[in-house]
Amino acid sequence: MDFWNNSTALPADQQAKMGTMVHRRIVKTSSGADKGELVAEMDWIMPDGLPILHETADFIFHAGPGLRAVDRISTLTALDKPVVFKDSKDSMLGLRVRRELEQPSTDAVTYTDASGRPTTVKAMDTNGVTGLYRSSEGKTGDAVWSTRGRWTTLTGKVNQEDITLVMLDNPLNAGFPTYWHARGYGLFAANPLGQAVFSNGKETLNFTIQPKQSATFRYRLVILDSIATTNQVETRASTRWTSRDGCWASRKFPRAF
């Protein structure tokens, strides 16, 4: 089943292969001067209408001068059957960014999804397109795709304002450090579960959650109104884990990144 590429635009025969994530309820909300929290529950529904996974997603929002941050801590619980995440390039946590933060390209490129459907990204005017990926391992631009890293940044300008998006992996996540499905056309995603695809078959994972068992995935997204240096990101990545449970520290978010 494919829970990533679902769309109402798909024909009926392809819809039969798609799963759906359904919001169930808000469990908790809280707010404060520099921190807020939202906890929600979702079910992953098979095409026959039966749930296969239950998800509890904890979103923790931080604010500080020149930055915003969101922690997403998702716990996936298998219901009555084992759930196998077959190695695929489409998985886990992804963002779509606005045109200015895409990487400049003058070539038309065709990409194929996990079900073999091709999508052609046409060559477009690159005026004002300023995005650039950089990973913790020193990869830049298109070279970040299909490589591992503890974090990746996407920098650029929006309305002449400097912007940095930072996505941080957590050492307790399966597949750490994650592979990055970071595409120049504006898909910025962390995928720890696509090892066979990204390694050309040299690695396999096929991550499995047994019935009634759970797995938790933890990520942080930081949004800055400046171009962050590698040293700044490294400082943040190396000092924000608690020893208690591996989550990010819950104390007041720092005033400077």
N, C-alpha and C positions, 0 to 999 in steps of 0.2 A: 504494500500500500504506500501511496505517496501523499504525505501531509504537507509538502513544501510547495508544490506547483499547482495546487487546486485553484480553479477559477470557474466562475459561472459562464465564461465564454467557451469552455471546452464542450465538444460534442458528447452525447450520451454515452457512447462506448468508452470514452476516456474518463468520464466522470465515475464510471463503475470501478476505476482503479484508484480513486482518490479518497483520502480520509479528510475529516473536518475537525477542527478544534473549536469546541463550543464553550462559551463563557457560562458559568453556572451561578456564581454569587460573589459578592464582596464580603470578605471575612473580617477585615479590619481596615480602618483609616485613622491616621493621626497626623497632626501638623505641629509646627513649631517655628521658632525664629530662623533656624538654619537647617532644619531637617523635617522631612515628612515621610510617611510610609503608607503603602497600599498593598494589601494582601488579597489576592483573588484566587478562585478555584475554577479550573476548566476540566473538561473531559475530551479525550481524543476518541472520535467516533468513527467506526468502520462504515463502509458503504451500506451494510445491512442495518445500520442504525444502532448497533450495539457498541458500548464503550470498551476500549482495550486498555487505556491508560487514564489515570487521574493525575492532574497536575495542580500543585499549589505554588503560586508565583508570588514572591515577596519583592516588591519594588521599594527601594529606599532612596529617597531624593535628598541631595545635599546642595547647599548654596554657599557661595563665598564670593568675595570681590573678583570679578573677571572670570568666574567659572560656575558651572553647574555639573552635577554628577548624578548618575543613576546606577544603583546596584540592582541587578536582577538575579535573584536566588530562586531557582526553580527545582522543586522536588517532584519527580515522576514516579508514580506507583503503579506497577503492573496489577491488573485485576485477576482474572481467573486463568490466564494463559501466560506462558513466557512471551516477552516482547523482545524481538531481535531487531536491532538497528543495523541493517545491512550497510556495509561501507559505501557511502555515496558522497559526492561533492556537495550536495545540498543538505545542510543540517544545522541545527542548534540555534545560533543567534546571528541575525542579520539585520542590516540597515540599508535603506535606499536613501541616497543623498541627492541634494539638488544639483542642477546642472553645473553651477560654478565649482563644485567640489569634485566633479568628475575629472579624470586625467585627460589632457589634450590628446586627441588622436585624429588624424585625417584619413584613416583607412576604414573601410567597411569590414566588419568581422562577423562571422557566423559562429554561434555557440550552440551546443546541444545539451539538453537537460537529461536527467537521469532516466527518463523514459524514451530517449532518442528523438525528441522533438527539437528541430532546429529553430533558432531565432537569429535573425540577421540584424546587427546594429549598424545602421547606415552611417556613412561619413557625414559629419555635420560641421558647421562653423564653430571654430574653437575660440572665438573672441570671448574673453572673460572667463574661460575655463582654466582653472588654476590648480586643480587637485594634485597631490603627490602622496603616495603611500611610503611609509618607512617602518621597518620592523625592528624588534629588539636585537635581531641578529645581523643588522646592517644592510638588509636587502632594501632596495628602493624601487618605486614605480611598479611596472608589471612583473618584476622579478619577485615580488612578495607573494604572488599567487602560488599556491601549492607548496609553500615552505612553512616550517614550524617557527613559532616565536612566542615569547611570554607576553608580548604586547605588540600592537601595531598602531601607528598614528596615520591620520589623513589630514593634511594641511592644505590651506588655500585661502582665497579671499571671497567674501560675500559682501557686495555693496562697498567694496574697498576696505572692508574690515578683515583683519587677520583672524583666521579660525583654525583651531586644532581639535580634531576628534581623536580621543585615545580610547582604545578598547583593550582591557586588561584581562588576561586569563588568570585562573586561580590554581595554585599547586595541587589542590585536592580534586580538581576536575579529572574525569577520565580522559586519557589521551594527552595530558599536559606534557610539554607545551603544545598548544593547539596548532593544527594546520589552519592557514588563512585562505578563505575563498574571497579574495579581494580583487575585484574586477575594475578596470578603468572606466567602465560605463556607469559606475555609481553603486555597485553592490559591494558592501563592506560587511564581511561575515566571518565569524570564528566557527570552525568546524572540526571538533576533535574526533568525529566519528567517521571520517572519510579516508581512513588511512590507506586502503588498497588503491583508491583512485589517485590520491596525491603522491603516492610513492611508486606508481607504476607497478603495483603488485608485489613490491618488496616487503611490505608490511600488511598485516590484516588485523582487524579488531572484531568486527561484527558484535558490537557491544550488546549484551543481553541483560535484561532485568527479569528475574524469576517471579512466578506468581506471588503476590502479596508482599514483594520486596520493593525497595525504593532506591533511587539514585538521585543525587543532588548535583546541580550544575550552578556555578557562581561566576558572574562576570560583572565588571564595572565599566561604564561608559563615562568619560569625562569630556566636557565641552568647554574649551578655553577661548577667550577673546584675544589670543596672541599665538605666535608660532613657538611651540614648546621645543626646547632643545632635548637631545637624547639624555643628557645628564638629569634634566628636570623629570623626565618620565621615569628614568631608572630609580631616582630617589623615591618617587611615589610608589612604584611597583614593588620596591623592596622593603617598605616600612609600613604597609597598611594591612598586614595580616595579624589576627589575634591568635594566640597560642591555644585558646580554648577550643575553637571549632573550625578554624581555618577561614572564617568569614572576615570581611573587612571590619576594622574597628568601628564601634558605634559611637565613640566619643565625638565631640564637636569637630566638624570638618575644618581643616586648617585654612587660614586666611590666604595663603599663597600656595600655588601648585608646586 
